Structures are given as C-alpha cells and as structure tokens.
Amino acid sequence: MKKTLAVMVNEIRTSLGRKAFVILSLGLPLLVGLIVLVVILLRRDTATTAPSETGPEVPETTGYVDPAGLIQVIPSDVPDGWLISYPDEATAQSALEAGEIRGYYVVPAGYLQSGELSYVQLDFDFISGNRLDHDPMGWVLLVNLFGGDEAAATDAWRPMDVNWQQATAPGAAGQDASDQGWIAELLPNLMAFLLYMAIILPASTLVSTVTDEKKNRVMEILLSSVSPGQLIGGKILALGLLGLLQIALWVAVLWVVAHLGGQALAIPPGFSIPTSLLVWCLVYSLLGYAMYGSQMAGLGALAPDVKDTSGPIMIVLSPLILVYMFLVIIVSRPESALPVALSLFPLTSPVAMMARMTATDVPLWQPLLAAALQLATAIVIVRAVARLFHAQALLSGQPFSLKTYGRALLGRS
C-alpha cells in the first residue's frame, strides 16, 4: 500500500508539471471563473448607474436649450441648479467653454415628431457618449411629456414589476426551466460537459503517461522496485484525485454563477443548483473514470507509443461520443425511450443520466440502478484490465493491435 501511495504522489506531481494537463483540467475552470467574476462586477457597476424607481441618478450640472418649449416642469427629485436653461445655443456654448456645465442638450422644435435631441460636450466619452437613454434628461422629458405628472411618468419609466413565482414542483434544476431563463436551459449541457471533462481528461492523460514511460524506458526502472499492480493502481488513483479537483473547480464556477450572478447575469431570484445533483455528479464522475480510466490504462499497458493509441482511444470513447450526438434529444425529450436507455446503459449512463436529471425529474430508482450497473461494469473492466498489468506486457515493444487488446481483456492472451 505504501508503494502504491508513493506512486500516486509522484504521478500527481508529474501531472501537475504537464502544462497541457494543468491548462485544460485546472486552468480552464479557473479562467472561466475569473471571467465570470469580472463580468458580474462590471455589470453590477453598470447597474448602479441605471434609473432608480422614481427616476435616474443625478450627475453634475448640465444645461439645455429648448426651442420646442417642451420643458415646463423640473421633476421634484432633480436638485436645484443641476439643469440650467439657456435661451440659445450660443449662450450654452459659452457656458460650456467656461467650464460652468459638463454639456448641454438641444431639444429641437420637431422633437415630438422625431424623438431626437442633441447633446454637446467638449470631450467625447466613448463609454457613456451613446447612453443618453439612461441620462436624467430622459426623466425630465418624460415628466414633461406627461404634463408634469411624476406618478404617471414613474409608471411609464418602469412599466412592469415582475414577481417571479414557481407554478410547478421543482425539477432537477430547482425550478421549471421555462421560468428560469438561460441558466436552466443551459444547465443540462453544462453538467454533461463537466462529466465529459472529468472522465476524458484524466483517462487520456493516463494512457499517455504509461506509454511515455514505456517509450523512455522509465518503466523498467519503476518495475524494479514496485509491482505492475502497484504501479498502475497508483497512477489510476492519482489521476482520479486530480479529476475530483477538476470537478470541484467547475462546481465552484457554477456556484459563483448561480449565487453571485443575480441580475448581473440575468439569473432569476431563487435559482439554485440542488446539492443532490452535485452529489450524483461526483458519483458518476468517479464511476465513469473507473470504467474509462481502467480501459485507457489497458491501452497504455500494451501500446509501445502513444501515437499507436489514437484510433483505439476513439473506439473506447465511442459510447461517450454517442451520448454527445444524442444530447439534444436527451435534454429536449428526457422521458423518451432512447434517453432512458442511454442513461441506464453503463458506458453511456454517466453523462446521459446527468443530462436527464438536470433537465427533468427522474425517478430515484433510475439513477440508483444506473450507478449500480456502472459499479458492476467498472469492477468487471478493472479485473479484466488487471490481466494486462504484468511485466512482460508493460515492457513489451510489440506493435499494438485491437485484437491483442481484446484477447487480453478476455483472458485469452
């Protein structure tokens, strides 16, 4: 056991030293999380400049020229001295050049027909220069269009106040997807993507590690001090733990989106990712890695070079590729026969079942049965692959063939 743990620790250090592995499995979720945080902060800052319930925020002193004679009333929530009237553009321009105002509006005589007005300032601001619809001047004009009735103008400024309610029992995603906007619609695909990453990346790294060590003859040195079972067992455990770390990072990103996004990311109030869904995600990622990681280890045990495994890897991963091809059907019609079958068949169920559970309510017996079938399949595969883990196979330089691999799994080699 000590030697297995030693191999595991060494493999973790080696994997963390591979730039490609770190970038894809650890760096990618951290980068996505950082981008999400930046977007949330930027949109929250933007939200602070949006209109209040009674009117907009008040900036510094501004002037206006009103040839149309539209502005007869200044709303009560606009401080005295903020909006200064000028008789003509020449006077307003002089005040602008003297630094008395930050800019001035010109309300043309045909404003009621065109809805257009002009804004003049000395230095154009590329960030806010085209956002006059959020400016307090819009509030002033709205009040005057309603004849000075601030209550009616407030209703027009905010024509609706949406009260989010849940009409049906919560599904796997916490609430009905049609009421939860983009986040609930995208969640099944996100969970499927998370399972793909958690299974495929560590498993692919495992076959690459074993074949590289065989090619560089490091395997000969390692097998002089540890048994083949201890060697492969330590590697499988190491990459399994790194896969769990990868899942934890992606779950953290989802938590940030669900709990901190709020209005900044247009996430409805009360939306959350059920804890049970995350627990099932953990269970299926472990069982999926056990099935596919052990098969990848078997490929690495027989292949003399990683380039010889590209075709066999695609064959081994073909069940997951099949799930990806039918993912739209699984999410849109989760109770139909094909999605149910894919979610119960062991080699496709880790991803298919997670997609179904995120899209709809699934009877408890189905995820339990899927997990049991995955566990039984993983045990069978691990025992079969264990037959390949002997010194003769690990040190062999013979070309890889699917026929040899299949016969070895069946114990006929």
NUDOVEX-230322 format. One record per residue: x, y, z of N, C-alpha, C in turn. Coordinates in pm, whole numbers, padded with zeros to 5 digits, always signed. Layout:
REM NUDOVEX-230322
XYZXYZXYZ ...
END
This chain:
REM NUDOVEX-230322
+00083-00121+00000+00000+00000+00000+00086+00126+00000 +00199+00121+00076+00287+00238+00082+00347+00268-00056 +00382+00162-00128+00440+00183-00261+00335+00239-00358 +00210+00193-00344+00102+00246-00428+00082+00394-00402 +00083+00432-00273+00068+00573-00237+00185+00656-00288 +00305+00596-00282+00423+00668-00331+00412+00693-00481 +00365+00591-00554+00344+00609-00699+00238+00715-00724 +00132+00715-00643+00024+00812-00658+00076+00955-00640 +00152+00977-00533+00206+01111-00506+00298+01156-00619 +00383+01066-00664+00474+01100-00772+00399+01133-00901 +00292+01057-00930+00214+01081-01052+00140+01215-01044 +00093+01251-00924+00027+01381-00908+00125+01493-00938 +00245+01481-00884+00348+01584-00910+00382+01590-01059 +00394+01474-01121+00428+01471-01263+00317+01532-01348 +00192+01498-01316+00079+01550-01393+00067+01701-01378 +00088+01750-01257+00081+01895-01236+00196+01968-01304 +00298+01893-01343+00408+01955-01417+00386+01959-01567 +00278+01893-01614+00246+01896-01757+00159+02018-01787 +00209+02106-01870+00138+02231-01898+00001+02206-01960 -00006+02112-02055-00133+02087-02122-00239+02038-02024 -00200+01948-01933-00295+01896-01835-00341+02005-01741 -00249+02086-01693-00284+02192-01598-00376+02295-01664 -00345+02331-01789-00426+02432-01857-00567+02383-01881 -00582+02259-01930-00714+02208-01965-00797+02170-01844 -00737+02100-01749-00814+02047-01637-00827+02143-01520 -00725+02223-01495-00727+02314-01380-00734+02461-01422 -00655+02497-01523-00652+02637-01564-00781+02683-01630 -00845+02596-01710-00966+02635-01781-01080+02672-01686 -01113+02588-01585-01220+02631-01493-01184+02756-01415 -01057+02772-01376-01018+02894-01306-01032+03017-01395 -00995+03002-01523-01008+03114-01616-01155+03150-01638 -01239+03048-01656-01382+03074-01673-01440+03141-01549 -01401+03092-01431-01448+03154-01308-01406+03299-01295 -01281+03329-01333-01232+03466-01328-01310+03556-01424 -01335+03504-01546-01412+03582-01643-01553+03609-01592 -01615+03508-01531-01750+03526-01477-01751+03633-01368 -01651+03628-01279-01644+03729-01172-01628+03869-01229 -01542+03883-01329-01521+04016-01391-01650+04065-01454 -01721+03975-01526-01846+04015-01589-01949+04057-01484 -01956+03982-01374-02051+04016-01267-02019+04153-01209 -01890+04178-01181-01852+04307-01123-01880+04421-01220 -01847+04401-01348-01870+04508-01446-02018+04536-01463 -02100+04432-01469-02243+04453-01487-02307+04511-01362 -02252+04478-01245-02305+04540-01123-02271+04688-01119 -02150+04722-01162-02114+04864-01168-02204+04939-01266 -02237+04873-01378-02326+04935-01475-02465+04951-01417 -02507+04848-01339-02641+04854-01281-02657+04969-01184 -02547+05010-01119-02558+05121-01024-02587+05252-01091 -02566+05261-01224-02595+05384-01296-02733+05381-01360 -02808+05270-01343-02940+05260-01401-03040+05344-01323 -03157+05374-01381-03255+05457-01314-03304+05394-01185 -03336+05480-01087-03397+05433-00964-03545+05414-00988 -03622+05379-00884-03764+05352-00903-03840+05480-00938 -03794+05595-00896-03866+05718-00924-03800+05799-01033 -03679+05770-01067-03611+05845-01170-03465+05811-01174 -03386+05874-01257-03245+05840-01273-03157+05903-01168 -03034+05851-01162-02934+05913-01077-02897+06051-01132 -02860+06141-01043-02832+06280-01082-02682+06303-01093 -02631+06336-01212-02488+06366-01225-02462+06514-01201 -02352+06565-01257-02314+06704-01236-02398+06799-01321 -02375+06930-01309-02455+07033-01374-02457+07019-01526 -02576+07031-01582-02598+07019-01726-02689+07132-01772 -02669+07178-01894-02754+07281-01949-02846+07228-02056 -02943+07311-02096-03030+07272-02206-03083+07395-02277 -03105+07375-02407-03168+07477-02490-03295+07415-02546 -03409+07484-02529-03539+07422-02559-03619+07506-02658 -03578+07504-02786-03658+07577-02887-03800+07524-02899 -03821+07396-02864-03954+07339-02875-04047+07386-02764 -03993+07443-02656-04076+07487-02545-04142+07371-02473 -04077+07254-02473-04137+07135-02413-04120+07131-02262 -04004+07171-02213-03973+07157-02070-04037+07273-01994 -04146+07242-01925-04215+07342-01843-04201+07312-01695 -04169+07186-01662-04162+07143-01522-04032+07067-01501 -03963+07097-01392-03846+07020-01350-03890+06924-01239 -03871+06794-01254-03917+06698-01152-03863+06731-01014 -03940+06693-00915-03906+06729-00776-03779+06661-00728 -03742+06547-00788-03623+06476-00741-03496+06523-00813 -03507+06624-00898-03390+06682-00962-03344+06802-00879 -03226+06799-00822-03179+06908-00734-03175+07043-00807 -03197+07146-00729-03188+07280-00785-03047+07306-00837 -03041+07365-00955-02911+07402-01010-02848+07295-01097 -02908+07174-01100-02847+07071-01186-02874+07099-01333 -02999+07131-01367-03038+07153-01505-03061+07303-01526 -02976+07366-01606-02980+07510-01628-03032+07539-01768 -03131+07628-01776-03188+07665-01905-03109+07780-01968 -03086+07767-02101-03018+07873-02175-03108+07914-02292 -03111+08044-02323-03202+08091-02428-03166+08046-02568 -03035+08024-02593-02993+07982-02726-02864+07902-02715 -02824+07841-02826-02706+07756-02826-02577+07833-02804 -02572+07958-02851-02450+08037-02834-02421+08061-02686 -02525+08092-02610-02506+08114-02466-02465+07985-02397 -02529+07874-02434-02494+07745-02375-02351+07706-02411 -02309+07735-02535-02173+07703-02576-02070+07782-02497 -02101+07908-02470-02010+07992-02390-01996+07936-02249 -02109+07892-02190-02105+07834-02055-02026+07704-02054 -02039+07627-02161-01965+07502-02171-01816+07528-02178 -01775+07623-02262-01633+07655-02277-01575+07716-02151 -01660+07783-02073-01614+07842-01947-01608+07740-01834 -01652+07617-01859-01647+07513-01757-01761+07519-01658 -01866+07592-01689-01978+07604-01596-02070+07483-01601 -02073+07413-01713-02156+07294-01729-02075+07185-01796 -02115+07061-01778-02044+06948-01840-02085+06929-01985 -02201+06982-02023-02252+06973-02158-02392+07030-02161 -02452+07034-02277-02589+07084-02286-02666+07011-02395 -02797+07005-02372-02890+06942-02465-02957+07048-02550 -02992+07007-02669-03073+07091-02757-03198+07012-02793 -03315+07064-02745-03442+06999-02775-03501+07068-02897 -03494+07006-03016-03536+07075-03137-03687+07094-03144 -03728+07182-03231-03871+07213-03244-03950+07090-03287 -03888+07001-03362-03959+06881-03409-03936+06759-03322 -03907+06780-03194-03875+06668-03105-03991+06569-03093 -04115+06621-03083-04230+06533-03065-04250+06442-03185 -04207+06483-03303-04222+06401-03421-04105+06303-03439 -03984+06353-03412-03865+06271-03437-03814+06197-03314 -03838+06254-03195-03785+06193-03073-03635+06209-03058 -03574+06292-03140-03430+06309-03138-03393+06442-03073 -03284+06443-03001-03228+06565-02946-03076+06556-02955 -03011+06668-02938-02865+06673-02950-02803+06697-02814 -02683+06643-02797-02607+06666-02674-02467+06711-02713 -02422+06819-02656-02293+06879-02691-02203+06878-02569 -02079+06828-02588-01978+06834-02482-01842+06852-02548 -01746+06896-02468-01614+06927-02524-01537+06802-02562 -01533+06703-02472-01459+06578-02495-01558+06463-02503 -01554+06388-02614-01646+06276-02631-01602+06158-02545 -01696+06100-02471-01670+05984-02386-01720+05858-02458 -01625+05772-02499-01663+05654-02576-01744+05556-02493 -01734+05565-02362-01807+05471-02277-01951+05515-02257 -01972+05641-02229-02106+05688-02198-02164+05780-02303 -02090+05810-02409-02135+05908-02506-02263+05869-02577 -02290+05737-02590-02409+05694-02661-02515+05638-02567 -02514+05676-02441-02606+05620-02344-02696+05727-02285 -02746+05820-02367-02833+05925-02318-02968+05872-02273 -03003+05749-02314-03131+05694-02269-03130+05667-02121 -03011+05658-02058-03001+05639-01914-02977+05772-01842 -02966+05877-01914-02933+06005-01854-03056+06067-01789 -03042+06144-01682-03157+06210-01617-03237+06300-01710 -03179+06344-01819-03255+06428-01911-03374+06352-01967 -03359+06221-01985-03472+06141-02030-03585+06144-01931 -03552+06145-01803-03654+06153-01697-03725+06289-01701 -03650+06394-01720-03709+06529-01728-03806+06538-01845 -03764+06488-01960-03850+06493-02077-03975+06408-02057 -03960+06291-01994-04074+06204-01972-04178+06270-01883 -04134+06335-01776-04227+06403-01686-04303+06512-01762 -04233+06587-01845-04300+06693-01919-04393+06638-02027 -04359+06526-02086-04450+06464-02183-04579+06419-02118 -04574+06389-01987-04694+06354-01912-04755+06475-01843 -04717+06595-01889-04778+06717-01835-04740+06746-01691 -04624+06698-01649-04579+06723-01512-04625+06620-01412 -04696+06517-01454-04745+06411-01364-04631+06312-01338 -04563+06326-01224-04448+06241-01194-04488+06096-01167 -04609+06076-01110-04654+05939-01083-04675+05862-01213 -04738+05927-01310-04760+05861-01439-04627+05839-01511 -04536+05938-01500-04404+05923-01562-04326+05808-01500 -04341+05790-01367-04273+05680-01300-04325+05545-01350 -04458+05535-01367-04516+05411-01420-04466+05384-01561 -04452+05490-01641-04402+05471-01777-04255+05436-01778 -04178+05495-01682-04034+05467-01674-04010+05320-01640 -04091+05270-01548-04084+05128-01510-04222+05066-01532 -04252+05024-01654-04388+04979-01687-04429+04847-01624 -04334+04769-01570-04374+04643-01510-04278+04607-01397 -04332+04534-01302-04254+04484-01189-04281+04334-01180 -04187+04254-01232-04208+04110-01244-04194+04043-01108 -04294+03967-01071-04291+03888-00947-04267+03743-00985 -04143+03696-00961-04108+03559-01000-04180+03459-00911 -04254+03366-00972-04325+03263-00898-04301+03128-00963 -04312+03026-00884-04293+02890-00933-04428+02821-00936 -04476+02788-01057-04609+02733-01072-04613+02582-01056 -04499+02514-01077-04496+02369-01072-04393+02324-00970 -04397+02195-00940-04299+02139-00847-04161+02152-00906 -04060+02175-00821-03925+02194-00872-03873+02069-00938 -03804+02088-01051-03741+01977-01120-03600+01958-01072 -03523+01889-01149-03385+01861-01109-03303+01985-01101 -03336+02087-01179-03259+02210-01179-03308+02308-01076 -03404+02271-00993-03450+02359-00887-03583+02422-00921 -03607+02465-01045-03731+02525-01087-03752+02494-01233 -03877+02519-01282-03907+02493-01421-03817+02574-01511 -03760+02508-01612-03662+02573-01697-03722+02691-01773 -03851+02682-01809-03910+02792-01884-03920+02918-01801 -03921+02905-01667-03928+03021-01581-03790+03068-01536 -03686+02995-01571-03554+03024-01516-03456+03079-01618 -03504+03106-01738-03419+03173-01836-03306+03085-01885 -03200+03153-01928-03090+03084-01996-03016+02988-01906 -03007+03017-01777-02926+02935-01689-02982+02793-01676 -03116+02780-01664-03177+02647-01653-03174+02574-01786 -03188+02646-01896-03184+02583-02027-03045+02531-02059 -02943+02603-02014-02806+02565-02044-02748+02466-01944 -02809+02454-01827-02752+02372-01720-02733+02226-01759 -02828+02158-01829-02802+02019-01869-02677+02004-01954 -02656+02097-02046-02536+02091-02129-02410+02118-02047 -02419+02208-01949-02304+02236-01864-02266+02114-01780 -02368+02046-01724-02339+01928-01643-02283+01815-01728 -02336+01799-01850-02281+01697-01940-02136+01729-01975 -02108+01858-02003-01971+01899-02033-01879+01871-01914 -01928+01898-01794-01846+01874-01674-01811+01726-01663 -01908+01638-01688-01880+01494-01681-01782+01451-01789 -01797+01506-01910-01702+01475-02017-01560+01509-01973 -01542+01630-01923-01409+01675-01884-01353+01590-01770 -01438+01557-01673-01393+01482-01556-01354+01339-01590 -01412+01283-01697-01383+01144-01734-01272+01137-01838 -01285+01218-01944-01195+01202-02059-01055+01254-02031 -01042+01371-01968-00908+01427-01948-00819+01339-01861 -00862+01299-01741-00774+01212-01661-00747+01078-01729 -00850+01020-01795-00830+00890-01860-00731+00901-01976 -00743+01007-02056-00650+01026-02168-00509+01051-02118 -00497+01125-02008-00364+01151-01951-00301+01022-01902 -00383+00929-01853-00332+00803-01800-00265+00721-01910 -00331+00707-02025-00272+00628-02133-00146+00696-02185 -00145+00827-02189-00026+00900-02235+00091+00880-02138 +00061+00881-02008+00166+00864-01908+00231+00726-01918 +00148+00623-01928+00201+00486-01931+00285+00463-02056 +00234+00506-02172+00308+00483-02297+00438+00563-02301 +00438+00686-02247+00560+00768-02245+00667+00701-02159 +00626+00647-02045+00722+00583-01956+00776+00453-02018 +00693+00385-02097+00742+00266-02168+00841+00306-02276 +00809+00412-02350+00894+00455-02460+01029+00505-02409 +01029+00577-02297+01152+00633-02241+01226+00535-02151 +01172+00413-02139+01232+00306-02059+01237+00339-01911 +01155+00437-01870+01142+00465-01727+01068+00351-01659 +00982+00283-01735+00903+00174-01681+00994+00063-01625 +01105+00038-01691+01196-00066-01644+01250-00035-01506 +01282+00093-01485+01335+00133-01353+01227+00122-01247 +01104+00166-01280+00995+00162-01182+00960+00019-01143 +00958-00072-01242+00919-00210-01212+01026-00286-01135 +01143-00226-01120+01245-00291-01038+01218-00272-00889 +01129-00178-00854+01101-00153-00712+00954-00167-00675 +00864-00166-00773+00721-00183-00744+00664-00287-00839 +00553-00345-00799+00488-00444-00885+00403-00372-00989 +00370-00439-01100+00284-00376-01201+00151-00329-01144 +00092-00408-01054-00035-00369-00993-00022-00243-00911 +00086-00232-00831+00109-00111-00752+00133+00010-00841 +00204-00011-00950+00235+00099-01041+00108+00155-01106 +00031+00068-01167-00091+00112-01235-00195+00161-01135 -00205+00093-01020-00301+00135-00918-00272+00276-00869 -00145+00306-00846-00109+00441-00801-00140+00547-00905 -00118+00513-01032-00145+00609-01139-00296+00635-01153 -00375+00527-01144-00520+00545-01154-00573+00630-01039 -00525+00603-00917-00570+00682-00802-00529+00829-00816 -00407+00853-00864-00357+00990-00876-00443+01073-00971 -00468+01020-01089-00546+01094-01187-00693+01100-01149 -00740+01002-01072-00876+01010-01020-00891+01126-00923 -00792+01145-00834-00796+01257-00740-00788+01391-00813 -00705+01398-00917-00697+01521-00995-00828+01548-01068 -00896+01440-01110-01027+01457-01171-01128+01513-01072 -01121+01469-00945-01209+01525-00842-01180+01673-00819 -01052+01710-00822-01016+01851-00808-01073+01933-00923 -01068+01875-01042-01123+01943-01159-01274+01965-01142 -01344+01862-01094-01488+01875-01071-01517+01982-00968 -01436+01985-00861-01456+02084-00756-01443+02226-00811 -01347+02247-00901-01329+02380-00960-01448+02418-01047 -01496+02324-01129-01613+02355-01213-01737+02379-01130 -01754+02301-01023-01869+02323-00933-01860+02461-00869 -01739+02502-00835-01722+02636-00778-01763+02744-00878 -01728+02722-01006-01769+02818-01109-01921+02823-01119 -01987+02706-01120-02132+02703-01125-02194+02771-01003 -02131+02754-00887-02182+02818-00766-02172+02971-00777 -02061+03018-00830-02045+03162-00849-02153+03216-00942 -02177+03144-01052-02279+03188-01148-02417+03189-01085 -02451+03080-01012-02586+03066-00957-02612+03159-00839 -02511+03179-00753-02534+03253-00628-02487+03399-00633 -02393+03431-00718-02342+03568-00721-02383+03643-00848 -02428+03568-00950-02462+03633-01076-02579+03728-01063 -02691+03677-01007-02808+03761-00985-02851+03836-01109 -02888+03962-01091-02932+04045-01202-02820+04072-01301 -02695+04069-01252-02583+04096-01342-02576+03996-01456 -02617+03870-01432-02616+03767-01535-02758+03723-01571 -02857+03804-01535-02998+03776-01567-03042+03641-01511 -03000+03611-01387-03041+03487-01321-03158+03519-01229 -03273+03454-01247-03392+03485-01167-03367+03460-01019 -03436+03536-00932-03423+03516-00787-03465+03374-00748 -03395+03317-00652-03430+03186-00601-03371+03069-00677 -03302+03096-00789-03245+02985-00864-03124+02928-00788 -03115+02797-00786-03001+02731-00721-02983+02593-00783 -02863+02540-00770-02833+02405-00817-02847+02311-00698 -02939+02215-00703-02961+02126-00589-02834+02051-00549 -02815+02036-00420-02700+01963-00369-02701+01817-00417 -02820+01759-00426-02830+01619-00470-02775+01603-00611 -02794+01703-00696-02743+01695-00833-02591+01694-00833 -02530+01774-00746-02384+01777-00737-02329+01647-00680 -02403+01586-00587-02360+01457-00530-02362+01350-00639 -02469+01347-00718-02475+01249-00827-02365+01276-00929 -02335+01401-00952-02226+01435-01043-02094+01376-00995 -02070+01385-00865-01948+01328-00806-01946+01176-00821 -02060+01111-00792-02068+00964-00800-02043+00917-00943 -02111+00979-01038-02099+00935-01177-01962+00966-01236 -01900+01074-01191-01766+01104-01242-01666+01000-01194 -01678+00958-01069-01588+00855-01017-01609+00721-01087 -01737+00680-01101-01764+00553-01166-01728+00557-01315 -01755+00671-01380-01718+00684-01521-01568+00679-01541 -01495+00745-01452-01348+00740-01462-01297+00599-01436 -01361+00529-01342-01318+00391-01313-01333+00303-01438 -01444+00322-01511-01466+00240-01631-01371+00278-01744 -01362+00407-01772-01283+00450-01887-01135+00464-01854 -01103+00503-01731-00963+00513-01692-00893+00379-01693 -00963+00273-01647-00902+00140-01648-00882+00091-01791 -00975+00123-01881-00956+00083-02021-00837+00157-02083 -00823+00284-02050-00708+00361-02101-00577+00305-02046 -00580+00265-01919-00459+00205-01862-00423+00077-01935 -00526+00000-01974-00500-00121-02051-00440-00092-02187 -00487+00014-02252-00427+00055-02380-00280+00091-02361 -00252+00167-02256-00114+00206-02230-00026+00090-02196 -00084-00014-02135-00004-00131-02097+00047-00208-02218 -00029-00204-02328+00009-00282-02447+00074-00199-02556 +00043-00069-02562+00093+00014-02672+00235+00059-02645 +00327+00045-02742+00465+00090-02723+00481+00241-02739 +00384+00309-02804+00393+00453-02827+00253+00510-02824 +00240+00634-02775+00109+00697-02762+00042+00717-02897 +00122+00732-03004+00062+00752-03137-00012+00627-03184 +00022+00511-03128-00045+00387-03165-00182+00374-03101 -00215+00464-03008-00340+00451-02932-00449+00546-02979 -00420+00634-03076-00519+00734-03116-00648+00670-03167 -00635+00571-03253-00753+00502-03303-00826+00424-03196 -00756+00337-03119-00822+00264-03011-00888+00355-02907 -00828+00472-02879-00890+00563-02783-01027+00608-02832 -01038+00639-02961-01167+00680-03016-01269+00568-03005 -01223+00443-03023-01314+00329-03010-01360+00314-02865 -01267+00326-02772-01302+00315-02630-01399+00426-02589 -01377+00547-02639-01461+00661-02601-01587+00673-02687 -01608+00583-02781-01724+00592-02871-01858+00598-02798 -01878+00528-02685-02006+00543-02614-02031+00687-02568 -01927+00755-02519-01945+00894-02477-01969+00984-02597 -01905+00954-02709-01929+01031-02831-02074+01012-02877 -02126+00890-02861-02265+00863-02896-02360+00947-02812 -02331+00960-02684-02415+01043-02596-02413+01188-02644 -02297+01237-02682-02287+01374-02731-02373+01395-02855 -02376+01294-02944-02455+01306-03066-02605+01315-03036 -02649+01249-02930-02792+01248-02896-02825+01340-02778 -02733+01430-02743-02754+01514-02625-02877+01603-02641 -02899+01655-02761-03016+01741-02783-03145+01665-02755 -03152+01539-02801-03271+01458-02776-03285+01427-02628 -03173+01398-02562-03176+01366-02419-03231+01483-02339 -03190+01606-02373-03232+01724-02298-03375+01764-02334 -03411+01756-02462-03543+01802-02505-03653+01700-02478 -03619+01570-02483-03718+01465-02459-03661+01362-02362 -03637+01402-02238-03566+01314-02143-03643+01189-02103 -03775+01186-02124-03853+01069-02083-03877+00970-02196 -03826+01001-02316-03845+00908-02428-03754+00787-02413 -03777+00687-02498-03710+00557-02481-03559+00567-02497 -03512+00639-02600-03368+00646-02626-03291+00712-02511 -03332+00829-02462-03261+00887-02347-03261+00797-02223 -03374+00730-02197-03378+00641-02081-03281+00525-02099 -03276+00470-02220-03184+00358-02246-03039+00403-02232 -03006+00518-02288-02869+00569-02278-02831+00600-02134 -02927+00643-02054-02898+00678-01914-02886+00556-01825 -02925+00439-01874-02912+00316-01796-02798+00227-01844 -02763+00237-01973-02651+00158-02024-02521+00208-01959 -02444+00121-01894-02332+00166-01809-02231+00259-01877 -02192+00229-02001-02088+00308-02065-02136+00445-02112 -02266+00464-02120-02320+00595-02159-02393+00665-02045 -02425+00593-01939-02510+00650-01834-02447+00763-01753 -02313+00770-01732-02262+00882-01652-02304+01017-01707 -02287+01039-01837-02321+01167-01898-02470+01176-01926 -02529+01069-01983-02670+01073-02020-02761+01091-01898 -02732+01022-01789-02816+01034-01670-02806+01173-01609 -02685+01230-01607-02669+01365-01553-02748+01466-01636 -02745+01451-01769-02821+01542-01855-02970+01528-01830 -03018+01405-01814-03161+01384-01786-03201+01439-01650 -03119+01414-01548-03152+01460-01413-03154+01613-01405 -03072+01677-01487-03070+01823-01487-03187+01881-01564 -03238+01804-01664-03345+01855-01749-03483+01827-01693 -03498+01721-01611-03631+01686-01564-03620+01605-01435 -03736+01576-01374-03740+01488-01257-03725+01343-01303 -03632+01272-01244-03607+01132-01278-03639+01047-01157 -03718+00940-01173-03747+00851-01060-03618+00802-00993 -03617+00799-00862-03495+00767-00787-03436+00633-00826 -03522+00538-00862-03470+00404-00892-03380+00405-01015 -03403+00498-01106-03323+00501-01229-03177+00543-01202 -03151+00656-01134-03010+00687-01105-02943+00585-01014 -03020+00524-00923-02963+00420-00838-02925+00297-00921 -03015+00257-01011-02986+00142-01097-02867+00173-01189 -02863+00295-01243-02752+00333-01330-02620+00328-01255 -02618+00376-01132-02495+00373-01052-02453+00230-01022 -02550+00144-00990-02518+00005-00961-02461-00065-01085 -02521-00041-01201-02470-00101-01324-02332-00048-01359 -02308+00081-01336-02175+00136-01360-02072+00072-01268 -02108+00055-01140-02014-00005-01045-01982-00148-01085 -02084-00225-01123-02059-00364-01164-01972-00369-01290 -02000-00279-01384-01921-00275-01507-01777-00235-01478 -01758-00137-01388-01624-00094-01354-01544-00208-01290 -01609-00286-01204-01540-00399-01141-01497-00501-01245 -01587-00531-01340-01555-00628-01446-01439-00578-01531 -01444-00451-01570-01339-00395-01656-01205-00391-01583 -01207-00348-01457-01082-00339-01380-01019-00477-01366 -01101-00578-01337-01047-00714-01324-00992-00764-01457 -01061-00729-01566-01014-00773-01697-00883-00703-01734 -00877-00574-01709-00757-00497-01744-00640-00538-01656 -00669-00583-01532-00562-00623-01441-00478-00736-01500 -00537-00812-01591-00462-00921-01654-00348-00868-01742 -00362-00740-01785-00259-00681-01871-00141-00627-01791 -00160-00611-01661-00058-00544-01581+00045-00644-01529 +00125-00693-01620+00238-00778-01579+00360-00727-01653 +00473-00761-01603+00597-00703-01652+00618-00729-01801 +00582-00850-01847+00605-00883-01987+00528-00789-02081 +00401-00758-02043+00320-00669-02126+00369-00525-02117 +00401-00480-01996+00442-00341-01977+00576-00310-02042 +00663-00410-02052+00795-00386-02109+00803-00429-02256 +00695-00482-02307+00697-00529-02445+00701-00413-02542 +00774-00431-02651+00780-00329-02754+00705-00368-02879 +00620-00472-02869+00546-00517-02985+00441-00415-03026 +00410-00407-03157+00307-00313-03203+00173-00344-03140 +00094-00238-03118-00037-00254-03056-00139-00299-03160 -00230-00385-03119-00341-00426-03205-00465-00444-03120 -00579-00408-03178-00705-00423-03106-00736-00570-03078 -00693-00658-03168-00718-00800-03148-00646-00850-03023 -00519-00809-03009-00442-00849-02890-00504-00791-02764 -00547-00665-02774-00609-00598-02659-00737-00670-02619 -00821-00704-02716-00946-00773-02685-00923-00911-02626 -00828-00986-02682-00798-01119-02630-00743-01112-02488 -00663-01007-02463-00608-00992-02327-00716-00961-02226 -00812-00877-02265-00922-00846-02174-01005-00968-02142 -01018-01058-02240-01096-01180-02221-01015-01292-02157 -00886-01265-02128-00802-01365-02064-00754-01474-02157 -00745-01445-02287-00706-01548-02384-00567-01524-02440 -00494-01425-02388-00360-01396-02442-00256-01482-02375 
END
